[in-house]
Amino acid sequence: MENLIVIKIGGNSIATLTSSFFAQIHQWMLANKRILIIHGGGSKISELSDKLKIPVKKVDGMRVTDSATLELTQMVLLGQTQPQLLMKLTKAGIPALGLNAADESILNGSFLNKEKYGLVGKINKINDKLLSEVLEKHVAVLAPMALTDEQQWLNVNADTAASRIAGLLKAEKLYLMTDVPGVLHEGEVVRSLSPSTAARLQEQKIITMGMQPKIKAAFSALNLGVPSVQITNQLTTLGTTIIQEGANENAIYL
């Protein structure tokens, strides 16, 4: 899909979006860019799970999802974080439309590993015709949940979903937004990150469990052909650029 920019926003980041974020969206729309936002909500799901005394379990940074957790995920993503983000976009004068997997089966998926993760999925197909129509006039705001061919809802990690969707749609840029300005080492942003440097930082416990799924998703997007992948907390400032092995790397070497 030409001129497509995919942005993943974590649930915590929605409340702290700055005026520069919305100004950048405006600028891109004026330049005829298509904007797709994938939103998370992990911390809110964990908070609600604690209140309802539903155990929170993560394996490899992925939320193990049973039927109760899946229901909570739907409640948070579709009933809380997506409306919150839509209201902020509308207030900023940006035409936005919320979408989920039930909208003309926009996201089709399958189980990632049912025995290991439960009702957690991966994206197989996207209804690009529907999405293209929406993106002609709106910023699309999409929840990271998929439906199987048998109409079973699946929870999908938001970073993984954004990476896969950006690859399937041949996006020109992917921004994985987080609550820190990029991958950090001793308080400084690692400006570019190759697979070997990422592995070294993980071995040394500098890249921790919370960042690992994001790093994996970022490299996956690059391998799927997305030419520009950034991990950052601002659209207007340079965070950590994900690069292929052997590219000119301006990272911290250890």
N, C-alpha and C positions, 0 to 999 in steps of 0.2 A: 504494500500500500504506500503510495508516494507521499512524501512530506509528513510522515507520521512520527510523532514523538510520544513515547510511553513513559509515564511517571508512576512509580510506586511510592505511596505515602503510608507510613506506619500510623496506627491508631493514635499513638501519643503525639505524633507530629501535627495532626490535624488542628489541634487546639493552639498550636504555636506558629502557624503559618503567618508570615510577615507580608506587608504590603508589596515588597519586592517580588514575592512569589506570584501574586495576582497580576502585577504589572508585566512580568515576563510572559505570563499566559496571554495577556492582551496583545503584547508585541508579536508573539508567535501567530496568533489568530489573524492579525493584520497582515502578516507575511504569508497567509494562506497555509499555515501549518495545521495539521490535524492533531488534536491532543486527546490522548486516552490516559485516564488515571485509574490505576488499580489501588484500592485502599485496603489496609489491614485493620486490625482491632485486637491483637493478641493480648495486650495488657488488660483491656476491658473484659475480655473473655475470662482471663485468669481471676480478675477481681470478682466477677459474678459467680464463677465457680466456687471461690472461697466462701462467699456469702451463702451459697446454697449447699455448701459442704460436699461439693462434687470434686473428687481428687483430680489434681492437675499432674499429668505425667508427660514428660518429653523424652524422646529417644532421638539422638543425633540432631538435636535442636528442633525436631518436629513434634507437634502436639499430637499425642495419641488420642484418637477421637472415637468415643463410643456414642450411642444414640443420644444420651443426655447431653454430652458435650457438643454434639452436632446441632442439637436444638438451641443450645446457648449461643453457638457460633452464628446461627441464622438470626437470632434475636439481636445480637450485638451488631453484626455487619449490616443487616438490612433495616434494623429498627433504630439504630443509634449512630454508628459512625458514618454510614453513607448519607443519611439525612443531614447530619452535622456539616459534612463537607459540602453538600449541595447548597445548603443555606449560606455558607461562607462564599462560595463561588457566585451565587445569585446576588448577594449583597455587594460584591465587588463588580457587578455589572457584566458577569460572564455567563452566557447561556449554557446551562449544564443539564444533563439528563442522566438519571440513575438507571443502571442496568444490573440484572442478575441472570443466573443460568436458566431460569424459567422463561425468560423473554425470547421466544422463538428458538429455544435450545441454543442460546448464544455460546455457551461453553459446554462442550462434550468432554467427558473424562472417563478414566478407569481407575481402579484401585492401584495405589502405589505399591503397597505390600500389606494386604489385609491382616495377615497374621501378626505382623510387627507393629503396624500403626493404626489398625482399625479402619474407620471410615474416612481415610485420607486418600486423596486422589492426585492424579496428574492430568494435565490438559492434553487432549488428543486432537480436537478440532475446534475451530471457532467459526461462527456464522459471520463471515466477513462481509457478506452482502448487507445484512442488517446493520452491522457496525459502520460500514461505509456510509450508509444513508444517514445514520445518526450524526456522524462526524462532519457531514457537510455543513451543518448549522450549529452543532453543539459540541461542547467538551463532554465526552462520555466518561461516566464514573462507574466503574465496574467492580462488583464484589468478587473476591477470589474463591468462589465455590463452583463446582461443576456438577452436571447430571450425567449419569451413565445411560447407556442405551435402554436400560430397564427402569429409568427414571429414579434411580437412587441418588440422593444428594451426597456429595463428597466435600469435605473440607480440603482446601488446597493452600499450602503456604503461599503468602502473598508475594514474596520475592521470587519464588519458583514460578508462580503463575505469570508474573510480569515478564520474567525472562523468556518463558515459553511463548507467550502471546507476542512479545516483541519479535521473536524469531519467526514465528509462523506468518506474521503480517509484514515481515521485512521492514521493520521500523528503521529510521535513520539514526535515532538516539534512544537510549534507555537511561533514565535516572532512577537509581535506587536511593530514595531519601530515608534518612535516619535521624536520630537525635544528636548525632555527633558529626563534625565536619568532614569525616572520612575515616579511613583506617588510621589509627593513631599508634605512634611509637614514642614513648617518653614525652607525651603531650604535643608532639608534632605530627602533622598529616603526612602520611606516605603518599607522595604525589602520583606515583604510578606503581602498578602492581602486576607482576608476571606470575605464572603458576609456580615457578621455583621459589620466588621470594615469598609468596603466600604460604607455601608449604613450610618454609623455614620459620616464618613468623608464627605459624600454628604450632610447630614443634617446640618453640620457645615460649608458648603460652601467651604470646603478645596478641595474636588473634584468638579470641576466646569463643566459647560455645555460641554466644548470642550473635556474633558476627559471622560465624562459619556458614550458615545457610545462605546469607547474603553474598558472601564471596563465591560460593559454589554456583549460585544463580547468575552472578555477574559473568563468570567465565563461560557458563553454559550459553548465555546470550551471545557472547563474542564468538563462540564456536558455531552458533546457529546463523552467523552472518550479520549480526548487528554491529555496524562499524564503530559506534561510539557508546561506551558504557561508563557511567560515573556513579560512584558512591559518595553522597554528599548530604548536607542538611540545607543547602541553598541552591536554587537553580541558577543564580547569578554569580556564584563564586565557585572556583575550581576545587573539587574535593580529591578523591582518589580515582585516577583513570585506570581502567583495567586494560592490560595489553597482552599481546601474544608473547610467548617465549622468544627471546632473541630480538625483540623490538628495542628501540632506544629507551632505556629505562632510567628514570630519574627518581629512584627510590632510595630508602635507607638500607644499606647493605650491612649485614651483621656477620 
